[in-house]
Amino acid sequence: MHCEACTLYLRSEEFDAWLAALKDKVGRARIIHRIRAAEAGNFGDCEPVGEGVSEMRIHVGPGYRLYYMRRGKVIYLLLLGGDKSGRKRDIKRALEMARTLKREKIP
């Protein structure tokens, strides 16, 4: 099926490990639901944090945050996940990951 409005999300190993380790089952379900909504074009509450990285905010539990960057027209890379308590650290790490991906031209 060809769909011009469809979006593809790729996930970093770090993001997958964070999501798999998340003990909050309701939070994990909301995060997955939010990713699926974004894949359909509904990004919801998002803000840029710099250098092409944006923060997707999920208002449940401790306030989950997903950090992502866009590559091409329809590919988004989920770099990292966290919550409000580690926001500064998570943004710094997401920016580092984005710089590495840009330098290495991945994907």
Secondary structure, 3 states (H helix, E strand, C coil): CCCCCCCEEEECHHHHHHHHHCCCHHHHHHHHHHHHHHHCCCCCCEEEEECCEEEEEECCCCCEEEEEEEECCCEEEEEEEEEHHHHHHHHHHHHHHHHHHHHHCCC
